[in-house]
């Protein structure tokens, strides 16, 4: 249980963890860069000093000065081993072994030779050498950088997969709630009409008409969820008639007295007509209308649905005079799970966006300049749209 809680907490803070690793990687990179610059300066200074000492010795070699120069070179910290013509160590400096007679020294010499080829010293033998301490520190920093980079990549991949799984789970929950909401409204309506029929207070023919409407609604809901994941159909969709049908369904269910909500449709007859998936287009338009109704819940207002067209596109405009969309939510408004409603699950607008943009190649947008909330769905017309 404790392990599961730890993993859940790590998933929640995965972006911060990745950012922290990136900051650490950047800090080490800067540290290494400054270390390289400093070591190059120190090496240049040391090499120049040795060079300045060698030049006078070429003209007048002084044994004491030569010995001092050798000592200074040995003190630089570079591992040095001199071997004779038979390969036996005769002098050592800055090695883990203090004696030339140590049997492990020969293996150490072989290790030095694998990294740096030895230098022939005329009349003496060979000089075997390793890296300066600064170079060893830089090598360590390089390996540390690579380790942190690999860890950052692994944590980033893990964080991405965790985010994808979290969004997928949230989407499944939202879709389940959307299904319950879509089915719940006609079921509650049908139950109410059955109760009135049992009481004998209503005309049976009118009750049957309303029940038939609820059954048709249930059938459309089933068709909508059946369409998920399937290729879009190419139906002739009359957007005006679709808007009128949606308004007809919502009209009896709108508040009429306190905080009344008024829904009006402005469309040129049944048109304009486009080639699209009738079931999905109706679902998207209904989601936008329902979003407007929810925005006016408890305060009342008006909803205006207008359908227009030009030479290339058809436009469905859903406007309400509610409180509008907060600025901080507008950039993520169409993402699954994002909602401004208390108790909302943020699937309706995301679903409408996918239907309009991804499935039909249109564009669903929020008008940022209008009062209240105004969504505009632009749907492209094809040459087939004008055919009879």
C-alpha positions in Angstrom: 0.0 0.0 0.0 2.8 2.4 0.9 4.5 1.6 -2.4 1.4 2.4 -4.4 1.0 5.7 -2.5 4.6 6.6 -3.3 4.1 5.8 -7.0 0.9 7.8 -7.1 2.7 10.8 -5.5 5.6 10.4 -8.0 3.1 10.4 -10.9 1.5 13.6 -9.6 4.9 15.3 -9.3 6.5 13.8 -12.4 6.7 17.1 -14.4 8.4 18.8 -11.4 10.8 15.8 -11.1 11.7 16.1 -14.8 12.2 19.8 -14.5 14.4 19.3 -11.4 16.6 16.8 -13.3 16.9 19.2 -16.2 18.0 22.0 -13.9 20.6 19.6 -12.3 21.8 18.6 -15.7 22.2 22.2 -16.8 24.0 23.1 -13.5 26.5 20.3 -14.0 27.0 21.3 -17.7 27.8 24.8 -16.6 30.1 23.5 -13.8 31.9 21.3 -16.3 32.3 24.2 -18.8 33.8 26.5 -16.2 36.0 23.6 -15.0 37.3 23.0 -18.5 38.1 26.7 -18.9 39.9 26.8 -15.6 41.9 23.6 -16.3 42.9 24.8 -19.8 44.2 28.1 -18.3 46.1 26.2 -15.6 47.6 23.8 -18.1 48.6 26.7 -20.4 50.2 28.5 -17.5 52.1 25.4 -16.4 53.2 24.5 -19.9 54.4 28.0 -20.5 56.4 28.0 -17.2 58.0 24.6 -18.1 58.8 25.9 -21.6 60.4 29.0 -20.1 62.6 26.8 -17.9 63.6 24.5 -20.8 64.8 27.2 -23.1 67.8 28.3 -20.9 68.8 24.7 -20.2 69.3 24.1 -23.9 72.0 26.7 -24.0 73.5 26.0 -20.6 72.3 22.7 -19.0 72.6 22.9 -15.2 72.0 19.5 -13.5 70.3 21.1 -10.5 67.9 23.0 -12.7 67.2 20.0 -14.8 66.5 18.0 -11.6 64.2 20.8 -10.4 62.3 20.8 -13.7 61.9 17.0 -13.5 60.5 17.3 -10.0 58.1 20.0 -11.1 56.8 17.8 -13.9 56.4 14.9 -11.5 54.4 17.2 -9.1 51.9 18.0 -11.8 50.0 14.9 -10.8 50.3 12.9 -14.0 50.9 9.2 -13.5 54.4 8.4 -14.9 56.3 5.1 -15.2 59.7 4.7 -16.9 60.7 1.2 -18.0 64.1 0.0 -19.3 64.8 -1.8 -22.6 63.6 -5.1 -21.0 60.3 -3.5 -19.9 61.2 -3.4 -16.1 60.0 -0.3 -14.2 62.9 1.9 -13.1 61.1 5.1 -12.0 57.5 5.8 -10.9 55.6 8.9 -10.1 51.9 9.6 -9.0 50.9 5.9 -9.2 49.0 3.8 -6.7 52.2 1.8 -6.2 55.1 3.2 -4.3 57.7 0.7 -5.4 59.1 -0.2 -8.8 59.2 -3.8 -7.6 55.5 -4.2 -7.0 54.2 -7.0 -9.3 50.9 -5.2 -9.9 52.8 -2.3 -11.4 53.3 -4.1 -14.8 49.5 -4.5 -15.1 49.1 -0.8 -14.3 51.6 0.0 -17.1 49.7 -2.1 -19.6 46.5 -0.2 -18.6 48.3 3.1 -19.2 49.5 1.9 -22.6 45.9 1.0 -23.6 44.8 4.6 -23.1 48.0 6.4 -24.3 50.8 4.8 -26.4 54.1 5.0 -24.6 56.9 7.4 -25.6 60.3 6.1 -26.6 63.1 7.7 -24.5 66.4 7.3 -26.3 69.1 5.4 -24.4 66.7 4.7 -21.5 63.5 2.8 -22.5 59.9 4.0 -22.5 57.8 6.6 -20.8 54.3 5.4 -19.8 51.9 8.1 -18.8 48.2 8.6 -17.8 45.8 11.5 -17.4 46.2 14.6 -15.4 43.9 14.8 -12.3 41.9 17.6 -14.0 41.2 15.3 -17.0 40.1 12.5 -14.6 37.7 15.0 -12.9 36.3 16.1 -16.3 35.8 12.4 -17.3 33.9 11.9 -14.1 31.7 14.9 -14.8 31.1 13.6 -18.3 29.9 10.3 -17.0 27.8 12.1 -14.4 26.2 14.2 -17.1 25.4 11.1 -19.2 23.9 9.4 -16.2 21.7 12.3 -15.4 20.7 12.7 -19.0 19.7 9.0 -19.3 17.8 9.3 -16.0 16.0 12.5 -17.3 15.0 10.7 -20.5 13.7 7.7 -18.5 11.8 9.8 -16.1 10.5 11.9 -19.0 9.2 8.8 -20.8 7.7 7.5 -17.6 6.1 10.9 -16.9 4.7 11.0 -20.4 3.2 7.5 -20.2 1.8 8.3 -16.8 0.2 11.5 -18.2 -1.2 9.6 -21.1 -2.7 6.9 -18.9 -4.1 9.5 -16.5 -5.7 11.4 -19.4 -7.0 8.1 -20.8 -8.5 7.1 -17.5 -10.1 10.5 -17.1 -11.5 10.3 -20.6 -13.0 6.9 -19.9 -14.6 8.2 -16.7 -15.9 11.3 -18.6 -17.3 9.2 -21.4 -19.1 6.9 -18.9 -20.6 9.9 -17.2 -21.6 11.4 -20.6 -23.3 8.1 -21.4 -25.2 8.2 -18.1 -26.2 11.8 -18.7 -27.4 11.1 -22.3 -29.4 8.1 -21.2 -30.7 9.5 -18.0 -32.7 12.4 -19.4 -35.0 10.4 -21.7 -35.3 7.6 -19.1 -36.4 10.0 -16.4 -38.8 11.6 -18.8 -40.3 8.3 -19.8 -40.7 7.3 -16.2 -42.6 10.5 -15.5 -44.9 9.9 -18.4 -45.5 6.3 -17.3 -46.5 7.6 -13.8 -48.9 10.1 -15.4 -50.4 7.3 -17.5 -50.8 5.1 -14.4 -52.6 8.0 -12.6 -55.0 8.3 -15.5 -54.7 12.1 -15.5 -53.4 12.5 -19.0 -54.6 11.6 -22.5 -53.1 8.3 -23.4 -52.4 9.4 -27.0 -50.4 12.4 -25.8 -48.5 10.2 -23.3 -47.7 7.7 -26.1 -46.4 10.6 -28.3 -44.0 11.7 -25.6 -42.9 8.2 -24.8 -42.2 7.7 -28.5 -40.1 10.8 -28.5 -38.1 9.5 -25.5 -37.6 6.2 -27.3 -36.4 8.0 -30.4 -34.0 9.9 -28.2 -32.6 6.7 -26.6 -32.2 5.3 -30.1 -30.2 8.4 -31.2 -28.0 8.1 -28.1 -27.3 4.5 -28.8 -26.4 5.4 -32.4 -24.0 8.2 -31.2 -21.9 5.9 -29.0 -22.0 3.2 -31.7 -20.4 5.8 -34.1 -17.3 6.3 -31.8 -14.2 5.0 -33.5 -15.9 4.3 -36.9 -15.3 6.2 -40.1 -17.6 9.2 -40.6 -20.6 8.7 -42.8 -21.3 10.9 -45.8 -24.9 11.9 -45.2 -26.8 15.0 -46.5 -27.1 17.0 -43.3 -29.5 20.0 -43.2 -28.0 22.1 -40.5 -31.1 24.3 -40.1 -33.4 21.3 -39.6 -30.9 19.7 -37.2 -30.9 22.9 -35.1 -34.7 23.0 -35.1 -34.8 19.4 -34.0 -32.4 20.0 -31.1 -34.4 23.1 -30.0 -37.6 21.1 -30.1 -36.1 18.5 -27.8 -34.8 21.0 -25.3 -37.7 23.4 -25.4 -40.1 21.4 -23.0 -37.2 20.9 -20.6 -36.1 24.6 -20.2 -37.0 26.6 -17.1 -40.2 28.5 -17.8 -40.9 30.4 -14.6 -38.1 31.3 -12.2 -34.8 32.0 -14.1 -36.5 31.3 -17.4 -34.3 30.3 -20.4 -35.3 31.1 -23.9 -34.0 29.1 -26.9 -34.4 30.5 -30.5 -33.2 29.2 -33.8 -32.4 31.4 -36.9 -31.9 29.3 -40.0 -32.7 29.6 -43.7 -35.5 27.0 -43.9 -33.9 23.6 -43.4 -30.5 24.5 -44.8 -27.8 25.0 -45.4 -27.1 21.4 -46.4 -23.6 19.8 -46.2 -22.1 16.3 -46.6 -21.3 15.0 -43.1 -22.1 12.4 -40.5 -25.7 13.3 -39.4 -25.4 11.5 -36.0 -22.1 13.1 -35.0 -23.0 16.6 -36.2 -26.2 16.5 -34.2 -24.2 15.3 -31.2 -21.7 18.2 -31.5 -24.5 20.8 -31.9 -26.4 19.4 -29.0 -23.3 19.5 -26.7 -22.9 23.2 -27.5 -26.5 24.0 -26.8 -26.4 22.0 -23.6 -23.3 23.9 -22.5 -25.2 27.1 -23.0 -28.2 25.8 -21.0 -25.8 24.9 -18.1 -24.2 28.3 -18.2 -27.6 29.9 -17.7 -28.7 27.5 -15.0 -29.9 29.3 -11.9 -29.8 32.7 -13.5 -31.9 32.5 -16.7 -31.2 34.2 -20.1 -31.4 33.6 -23.8 -29.7 31.2 -26.2 -29.5 32.0 -29.9 -28.7 29.4 -32.5 -28.0 30.8 -35.9 -27.1 28.9 -39.1 -25.5 30.6 -42.0 -23.4 29.9 -45.1 -21.1 31.4 -47.7 -19.6 30.0 -50.9 -17.2 27.6 -49.1 -18.5 27.0 -45.6 -21.5 26.6 -43.4 -21.5 28.2 -39.9 -23.4 27.3 -36.8 -23.3 30.0 -34.1 -24.5 29.2 -30.5 -24.6 32.3 -28.3 -25.8 32.8 -24.7 -25.8 35.9 -22.5 -24.4 34.0 -19.5 -21.3 34.9 -17.4 -18.9 33.9 -20.2 -15.7 31.8 -20.1 -12.9 32.9 -17.6 -9.7 34.0 -19.4 -7.6 31.5 -17.6 -9.6 28.5 -19.0 -9.9 29.6 -22.6 -6.6 28.1 -23.8 -7.5 24.7 -22.5 -11.3 24.9 -22.9 -11.5 22.1 -25.5 -9.3 19.6 -23.6 -11.0 16.6 -22.0 -11.7 17.1 -18.3 -11.6 20.9 -18.5 -14.8 22.5 -17.2 -16.0 25.7 -15.6 -19.1 24.0 -14.1 -19.4 22.7 -10.6 -19.7 18.9 -10.9 -19.0 19.0 -14.6 -16.7 16.4 -16.3 -15.5 18.3 -19.3 -16.3 16.0 -22.2 -19.0 17.9 -24.1 -16.8 20.6 -25.6 -13.9 18.2 -26.2 -16.2 15.9 -28.0 -17.7 18.7 -30.1 -14.2 19.9 -31.0 -13.1 16.5 -32.2 -16.3 16.0 -34.3 -16.0 19.4 -36.0 -12.2 19.6 -36.4 -10.9 16.1 -36.6 -13.8 14.2 -38.2 -15.2 16.8 -40.6 -12.1 19.0 -41.2 -13.9 22.1 -39.8 -13.1 24.5 -37.0 -14.8 25.0 -33.7 -13.8 28.2 -31.9 -14.8 30.5 -29.1 -15.4 34.1 -30.1 -13.2 36.0 -27.6 -14.8 39.4 -28.3 -18.5 38.6 -27.9 -20.5 39.2 -24.7 -21.5 36.1 -22.9 -20.3 32.9 -24.6 -20.3 32.4 -28.4 -19.1 29.2 -30.1 -18.8 29.2 -33.8 -18.6 25.9 -35.7 -17.3 26.3 -39.3 -18.0 23.3 -41.5 -16.5 23.0 -45.0 -18.8 22.6 -48.0 -17.8 20.1 -50.7 -18.9 20.1 -54.3 -21.4 17.4 -53.4 -23.1 19.7 -51.0 -24.9 21.6 -53.8 -25.9 18.5 -55.7 -29.6 17.4 -55.7 
